[in-house]
């Protein structure tokens, strides 16, 4: 995305999966809607399976979590949403909010 919004790479794979890679260290109220818009645009274009790579993200607030839940619901019953690249702080956030029980997360390293 350009301007003051969320900088993000989008990879469209040949198997139909889309990978979103935010390049910001924070997903908060200022940029979470940019992530939602990008994900929904891909879903509207036919994406049925998505991975969001959070390797660069060190902080996420409730608005960021809400966007991830929204995307997860939109892809439920299809290919689903996978989250990868969670560092220790984000993994702890998902554990504290019990969202580690909702999302498919890779095993902790």
NORPE-V688826 format. One line per field, one symbol per residue. ss: DSSP state (h for helix, s for strand, l for the rest). psi: psi as a letter, one per 30 degrees, with the letter a starting at -180 (. if undefined). A space follows every 50 residues. Layout:
ss: ???
psi: ???
//
This chain:
ss: lllllllsssssllllsssssslllssllllhhhhhhhhhhhhhllllss ssslllllsslhhhhhhhhhhhhhhllllssssslllhhhhhhhhhllhh hllssllll
psi: llbgakkkkkkjlfgfkkkkjkglfkjafffefeeeeeeeeeefffkfkk kjjgefkfkkafeeeeeeeeeeeegkgbfakkklgkleeeeeeeeeggff feljklkk.
//
